[in-house]
Every structure is written in C-alpha cells, then in structure tokens.
Amino acid sequence: MTDASHPHRRRAPEWAAPAGLIALTLVPMAAGASRLTQLGTGAAITAENARFFDSPVPVIAHIVGSTLFLLLGALQFAPSLRRRAWHRRAGRLVAPAGLVSAASGIWMAVLYDLPDNSGVVLLGMRVVLGLLMAGAIVFAFAAIRRGDVTTHSAWMTRAYAIGLGAGTQVLTLLPFTLVAGPPDEFANTVLMGLGWAINLFVAEVVIRRRARRMPGAVHAATRPAPAAAPHLS
C-alpha cells in the first residue's frame, strides 16, 4: 500500500507536534481564563490576587499575548501550514503577541509584589528569559527580512520554547506538589527553572535535527525576502 491510499499516515505525525504543544498550554490557558474572569466579574480580593486588581493591565496583556503566541505558534510547526500563505499571515500576529507576552512578563516580575514562594532569584530568571524571548523574536524578524529562513526558524523555535515555560512547569511542579506539598521558595525556583531548561534543551534538539534533515541548506541571504513580516517555522 502507498501512503496516498492512507492519507492519515502523513497527517498524524504532522499534527502530533502542534497537538502536543497545544495540550501543554491548556492548564496555563485555563488559569489565565480564570484570572480574566476574576478581574471581569469583580471577584473577592485576596492576598494572592490583590496585585492583579491593583494593576490589571500587565496581567491582561500577558494572558492575551501569551495565548495568541502559544496557540498560533503551535500551528506554525505543522509543515503543511508552513508552505501556505497562512503561515505568513499568522506570523504577523505571532511575533507581536510574543513581544507583548515577554514585555508584560518582565513588567509583572519587576513591578508586582513577589508571591510567597518566589524570591529575587526567580525574579531574575523571569527578567532574563523575558529579555531572551524578546531578543529571539527580534533576531528572527531580522533574519526573515533578509530571507534567512533557517536562522529565522531557529530563533522563533527558541522564543516559543521560553514562552511555553508555564506549560512545562505544570509537569515539573505538579508531581512535587502531590508528593511533598506546595514547594517552598527554593524548590519552586528550581522546578520553575527546570521547566524552562527542558524546553530550551528540546528546542536545540529540534533545531539540530531540522538542520540535519537539510544538510545542503544554506542561509538564504542572497534571496529576495519572502515576506514583510516574521513567521514562525
């Protein structure tokens, strides 16, 4: 039998990565939706959520920007969509949404009161990673403007890995919490950092495997830029 007679053979692997990435974002997106509901309905103010009611703009921007970045970004990993105009059009939302997510995350880290189980080390990690995420998107934009699709793809993959940290952190924090209870400041910092580290490691593996599949690929700096806006590969 040929693959043509069984179209699902190609379709399943192609959509496995986007589906997995979207599944990883469900918990943080649900938490974000709950937070927006609290802000919109005037829920009771507690010690845990007071900082959001005192300054709602950054958290709203972070939830909206992160949701767009993660959902549309996940779809950009589908090869069939990367070969279509949809990829470029979606990229015009993905990149700005990622910058909003990164900037608002830094804003909240610096200007909000620290939660009980967070300290200056975790604050510093959030600021550094937010800057790296924004920088990666800018590098990706510059690369696609000069037609360098390979470099563009690599930097957007790194940016997405950082943005997806909240999803992976559910997997690092939940088992610990179930076994040992809520983590203290040190454990929370280690487990949060582990989530980002896992994502960045996987991103580098994906980038290198992608490069090995295209051993003859070269930077397309001499080609006309294919689009006026960045798009995730």
C-alpha positions as CSV (number, residue, x, y, z in Angstrom):
1,M,0.0,0.0,0.0
2,T,1.2,3.5,-0.7
3,D,0.9,6.5,1.6
4,A,-1.5,8.0,-0.9
5,S,-4.0,5.3,-0.2
6,H,-3.8,6.1,3.6
7,P,-3.6,9.8,3.9
8,H,-3.8,9.6,7.7
9,R,-0.3,8.1,7.8
10,R,1.2,11.5,6.9
11,R,-1.4,13.6,8.7
12,A,-1.0,12.1,12.1
13,P,2.8,12.7,12.5
14,E,2.4,16.2,11.1
15,W,-0.1,17.3,13.6
16,A,1.3,15.4,16.6
17,A,3.7,18.2,17.5
18,P,1.2,21.0,17.2
19,A,-1.4,19.0,19.2
20,G,1.1,18.2,21.9
21,L,2.2,21.8,22.2
22,I,-1.4,22.9,22.5
23,A,-2.2,20.3,25.1
24,L,0.8,21.5,27.1
25,T,-0.7,25.0,27.2
26,L,-4.2,24.0,28.3
27,V,-3.5,24.3,32.0
28,P,-1.9,27.8,31.9
29,M,-4.5,29.0,29.5
30,A,-7.3,27.8,31.8
31,A,-5.6,29.6,34.7
32,G,-5.4,32.7,32.5
33,A,-9.0,32.5,31.6
34,S,-9.9,32.1,35.3
35,R,-7.8,35.2,36.1
36,L,-9.6,37.2,33.4
37,T,-12.9,36.1,34.8
38,Q,-12.0,37.2,38.3
39,L,-10.9,40.6,37.0
40,G,-14.0,41.0,34.8
41,T,-16.6,39.9,37.5
42,G,-15.0,41.7,40.5
43,A,-14.2,38.6,42.5
44,A,-13.2,38.9,46.1
45,I,-9.7,40.4,46.6
46,T,-7.3,38.2,48.4
47,A,-3.6,38.4,49.3
48,E,-2.9,36.1,46.3
49,N,-4.7,38.2,43.7
50,A,-4.6,41.7,45.1
51,R,-1.6,42.7,42.9
52,F,-3.7,41.9,39.8
53,F,-6.6,44.0,40.8
54,D,-4.2,46.9,41.8
55,S,-2.6,46.8,38.3
56,P,-4.7,44.7,35.8
57,V,-3.2,46.0,32.6
58,P,0.0,43.9,32.6
59,V,-1.7,40.6,33.5
60,I,-4.4,41.1,30.9
61,A,-1.8,41.9,28.3
62,H,0.3,38.8,29.4
63,I,-2.7,36.4,29.2
64,V,-3.9,37.6,25.8
65,G,-0.4,37.9,24.3
66,S,0.7,34.5,25.6
67,T,-2.4,32.8,24.5
68,L,-2.1,34.1,20.9
69,F,1.6,33.3,20.8
70,L,1.3,29.8,22.1
71,L,-1.8,28.7,20.1
72,L,-0.9,30.2,16.7
73,G,2.8,29.4,17.3
74,A,1.9,25.7,17.8
75,L,0.2,25.6,14.5
76,Q,3.2,27.1,12.8
77,F,5.0,23.8,13.5
78,A,2.7,22.0,11.0
79,P,4.7,21.5,7.8
80,S,1.7,21.9,5.5
81,L,0.8,25.3,7.0
82,R,4.4,26.5,6.7
83,R,4.1,26.0,3.0
84,R,1.0,28.2,2.7
85,A,0.3,31.9,2.9
86,W,-1.5,31.3,6.2
87,H,1.9,30.9,7.8
88,R,3.0,34.4,6.9
89,R,-0.4,35.9,7.8
90,A,-0.4,34.2,11.2
91,G,3.2,35.2,11.8
92,R,2.1,38.9,11.7
93,L,0.2,38.1,14.9
94,V,2.6,35.5,16.4
95,A,5.6,37.8,16.6
96,P,3.8,40.9,18.2
97,A,1.9,38.6,20.6
98,G,5.2,37.1,21.7
99,L,6.7,40.5,22.3
100,V,3.7,41.5,24.3
101,S,3.9,38.3,26.3
102,A,7.6,38.9,27.0
103,A,7.3,42.6,27.9
104,S,4.3,42.1,30.2
105,G,6.0,39.2,31.9
106,I,9.0,41.4,32.7
107,W,6.7,44.2,33.8
108,M,4.9,41.8,36.3
109,A,8.1,40.3,37.5
110,V,9.6,43.7,38.4
111,L,6.7,45.8,39.5
112,Y,4.3,43.3,41.1
113,D,4.8,42.2,44.8
114,L,6.6,38.8,44.9
115,P,4.4,35.8,45.8
116,D,5.3,34.0,49.0
117,N,7.2,31.2,47.3
118,S,9.1,33.4,44.9
119,G,12.3,35.3,45.5
120,V,14.8,37.5,43.8
121,V,16.5,34.6,42.0
122,L,13.2,33.6,40.3
123,L,12.5,37.2,39.5
124,G,15.9,37.5,37.9
125,M,15.3,34.3,35.8
126,R,12.0,35.7,34.6
127,V,13.5,39.0,33.6
128,V,16.5,37.4,31.8
129,L,14.3,34.9,30.0
130,G,11.8,37.6,29.0
131,L,14.6,39.6,27.5
132,L,15.9,36.5,25.7
133,M,12.5,35.7,24.4
134,A,12.0,39.2,23.0
135,G,15.5,39.2,21.6
136,A,15.0,35.9,19.9
137,I,11.8,37.3,18.2
138,V,13.7,40.4,17.0
139,F,16.6,38.2,15.7
140,A,14.0,36.1,13.9
141,F,12.4,39.2,12.4
142,A,15.7,40.5,11.1
143,A,16.6,37.1,9.7
144,I,13.4,36.7,7.7
145,R,13.7,40.3,6.4
146,R,16.9,39.3,4.7
147,G,15.5,36.0,3.5
148,D,17.4,33.8,6.0
149,V,14.6,31.2,6.7
150,T,16.9,28.8,8.6
151,T,18.0,31.4,11.2
152,H,14.5,32.7,11.5
153,S,13.2,29.3,12.2
154,A,15.8,28.6,14.8
155,W,15.3,31.8,16.8
156,M,11.5,31.6,16.7
157,T,11.7,28.0,18.0
158,R,13.8,29.3,20.9
159,A,11.4,32.1,21.6
160,Y,8.5,29.6,21.6
161,A,10.4,27.3,24.0
162,I,10.7,30.2,26.5
163,G,7.1,31.2,26.1
164,L,5.9,27.6,26.7
165,G,7.6,27.6,30.1
166,A,4.4,27.8,32.0
167,G,3.1,24.6,30.3
168,T,6.1,22.5,31.1
169,Q,6.3,24.0,34.7
170,V,3.0,22.3,35.3
171,L,4.7,19.0,34.7
172,T,7.6,19.8,37.0
173,L,5.6,21.4,39.8
174,L,2.6,19.0,39.9
175,P,4.4,15.8,40.8
176,F,6.4,17.5,43.5
177,T,3.3,19.1,45.0
178,L,1.4,15.8,45.0
179,V,4.2,14.1,46.9
180,A,5.7,16.7,49.1
181,G,3.1,19.5,49.2
182,P,3.4,23.1,48.0
183,P,7.1,23.9,47.2
184,D,9.0,26.5,49.2
185,E,10.9,29.3,47.6
186,F,14.0,27.2,46.8
187,A,12.1,24.2,45.4
188,N,9.7,26.5,43.4
189,T,12.7,28.3,41.9
190,V,14.4,25.0,40.9
191,L,11.3,23.5,39.5
192,M,10.3,26.6,37.5
193,G,13.8,26.8,36.1
194,L,13.8,23.1,35.2
195,G,10.7,23.7,33.1
196,W,12.4,26.4,31.0
197,A,15.6,24.3,30.8
198,I,13.7,21.3,29.5
199,N,12.0,23.4,26.8
200,L,15.3,25.1,25.7
201,F,17.0,21.7,25.5
202,V,14.3,20.3,23.4
203,A,14.3,23.4,21.2
204,E,18.0,22.9,20.5
205,V,17.5,19.2,19.6
206,V,14.7,20.2,17.2
207,I,16.8,22.9,15.6
208,R,19.7,20.5,15.1
209,R,17.6,17.7,13.8
210,R,15.9,20.1,11.4
211,A,19.4,21.1,10.1
212,R,20.5,17.5,9.7
213,R,17.4,16.8,7.5
214,M,18.5,19.6,5.2
215,P,22.3,19.1,5.0
216,G,22.6,21.2,1.9
217,A,20.6,24.1,3.2
218,V,22.4,27.4,3.3
219,H,21.3,30.8,4.6
220,A,19.2,32.5,2.0
221,A,20.7,35.9,2.5
222,T,21.1,36.4,-1.2
223,R,17.4,35.6,-2.0
224,P,14.6,38.1,-2.0
225,A,12.8,38.3,1.3
226,P,9.7,36.1,1.0
227,A,7.6,38.2,3.4
228,A,7.5,41.6,5.0
229,A,6.6,40.2,8.4
230,P,8.1,37.4,10.6
231,H,6.6,34.0,10.7
232,L,7.4,31.0,12.9
233,S,8.9,27.9,11.4
